[in-house]
Every structure is written in structure tokens, then in C-alpha cells.
Amino acid sequence: MADESGFQLKGSAPERYERYAAPFMAPFVEAILEAIDLHPGAAVLDLACGTGFAARAAAARVGPAGRVSGADINPGMIGVAAEHASRRYPDIEFTVAPAETLPFEDAAFDAVVCQQGVQFFPDL
Ligand SMILES: C[S@@+](CC[C@H](N)C(=O)[O-])C[C@H]1O[C@@H](n2cnc3c(N)ncnc32)[C@H](O)[C@@H]1O
């Protein structure tokens, strides 16, 4: 599965992705979250979350009564996501999982966001 999916960063690249992509992606993250009108207490999945900056922004919007999960096929991205989330948003749950076989029940989330991810899935 990992070999079929696109955009697979390795080594130190996930940390550099977090450092350099998070700032310029921030306006797009805000636009996505604005479009789905997240309310406090909502449950959100950030699919193909990468290093998790959309998940962190979603957590800030849903607040402590909400629930945010991030899933990505790349363990390196999830590792960086977990490191950065633990500083401010301890309640985000990050999971290594391919989009095609997610380990969640149907209807487990009020909203699913996927920024710059679906174009890399082998089976849309
Ligand atoms: C360009 S990055 C986007 C990361 C993040 N969503 C963002 O906004 O920056 C693409 C992400 O899609 C993930 N990805 C690619 N194929 C995937 C798949 N089949 N299932 C889950 N994640 C996948 C990659 O591992 C990578 O983290």
C-alpha cells in the first residue's frame, strides 16, 4: 500500500515539511475549516493529515469538548504530528492508516477534512 500511495516523505523530510509547509498552508487550512463550519464539541477526522497542522487548527476550533483524529499512511508524518500536537493539543489522536482501510466506525465523525491528500490515494 505504501508503495502505491503518492507523496511519501522519508528521513528528516516530515519535520522539514512541518517547518516550511505549515506557515504557507495556514490560510488554506483556515478556509477549509471555515467552509465546514466546525462547532465546539464536534468530532473531526483529518485524513492524510501529514504532520497534523489541519488537525491542530481543528482542535483549536472544536475545543476540549470536541474530538480530533488524524490518519496518514506515513509513520514518519504521524510521528512528527504527534510530537507537535503534544505541546498544545494533547487530545488529538494520530493513527497510521491508509485512507482505503480506516480503523474507524461508520459515522464516527461529524466532519472529515482532507487537504492535499486525495490526489495521492491509489483508489479514490
Ligand atoms: C501533501 S501531504 C498533505 C499533508 C497535510 N494534509 C497537509 O495539509 O499538509 C500528502 C499526505 O497524504 C498522505 N497519503 C498519501 N497517500 C495516502 C493514503 N493512501 N492514505 C493515507 N494517507 C496518504 C501522505 O503520506 C502525506 O502525508
The ligand as an ORCA input file, in Angstrom:
! r2SCAN-3c Opt
* xyz 0 1
  C       0.983     16.856      0.573
  S       0.828     15.883      2.044
  C      -0.540     16.753      2.823
  C      -0.478     16.625      4.325
  C      -1.476     17.509      5.078
  N      -2.847     17.086      4.847
  C      -1.321     18.958      4.720
  O      -2.308     19.638      4.606
  O      -0.198     19.420      4.581
  C       0.024     14.397      1.449
  C      -0.187     13.364      2.543
  O      -1.024     12.325      2.046
  C      -0.585     11.122      2.653
  N      -1.098      9.981      1.909
  C      -0.808      9.645      0.631
  N      -1.484      8.534      0.293
  C      -2.220      8.166      1.368
  C      -3.127      7.090      1.627
  N      -3.390      6.169      0.698
  N      -3.711      7.030      2.834
  C      -3.438      7.947      3.781
  N      -2.567      8.977      3.607
  C      -1.972      9.090      2.405
  C       0.925     11.245      2.614
  O       1.561     10.327      3.465
  C       1.107     12.713      3.012
  O       1.260     12.872      4.395
*
